[in-house]
Amino acid sequence: MTDSLSERPVLALLGTGAMGFPMARRLCEAGFTVHVWNRTASKAEGLQQYGAICHPTAAEAAAQADRVISMLENGSVVHEVLFDQGVAAAMRPGALWIDMASIAPSEARTHAEQLEAQGLRALDAPVSGGTVGAEQGTLSIMAGGSAADFAAALPVFAPLGRATHVGPAGSGQLAKVANQMIVGTTIGAVAEALILCAKGGADMGKVREALMGGFADSRILTLHGERMVQRDFAKRARMDVQLKDMRNAMATAAELECTLPIATLVEQLYAQAISHGLSELDHSGLFRELANRNGLE
């Protein structure tokens, strides 16, 4: 099943939240026929102005498509939509499932095996870059699955960002776990460094400027460090989502008998921040938890 006008694959995108909405918009603007579904229908309806076709159920959207993209909340929701809500049953033989949500690697492997048994194909292709990357089409896309399926997905990935094939099923989610370990740990390191400087009487904003361009520079220092200086913790990537990803790292480490003492501590810090009522903040809001411990705010 293809779009006869563009000879491009017809797409379905399930989950049009903060990330899924701009991704669907970019796919529409790139000329794809895009069928969309979201549990809260109003979050999908705004895509109609860009040409997307809304459906009342995920299965109805998936039945129209050659490539079905998931941007759902977590692994259990992905499983529910795939198998309990009938998406896998509705997909056409040989259709490609592209899971761009962040779920556990073991979940991605299980889904791939179940889909393959039903005559379907699967890629796990989580993304990094946040809502800014989704809006601008600059996401980093980490794909696990066969080389052939990755090649089939490349035209879909092109409007969204830069895609890299990192290995077999589950490998994309492994790469995303690694990404989130680095992000979460670096947010903590930047927060502690700036708090230390503030406690010692230095200007946090000027310290951040001084570090930029040196070996301590990073996107975290640049973007999240600025949020810490400005105390701007409006959610872009939520604190509770960061905790979910850190817990995926812990579960994966346990499966692989791998010890991660630094990531374990960071996971605990995010859990404590959420227990103190910070779950709705941006994940850079870990600064607030650490600042409160130091009497800074």
Secondary structure, 3 states (H helix, E strand, C coil): CECCCCCCECEEEECCCCCHHHHHHHHHHCCCCEEEECCCCHHHHHHHHHCCEECCCHHHHHCCCCEEEECCCCHHHHHHHHHHCCHHHHCCCCCEEEECCCCCHHHHHHHHHHHHHCCCEEEECCEECHHHHHHHCCEEEEEECCHHHHHHHHHHHCCCEEEEEEECCCHHHHHHHHHHHHHHHHHHHHHHHHHHHHHCCCCHHHHHHHHCCCCCCCHHHHHHHHHHHHCCCCCCCEHHHHHHHHHHHHHHHHHHCCCCHHHHHHHHHHHHHHHCCCCCCEHHHHHHHHHHHCCCC
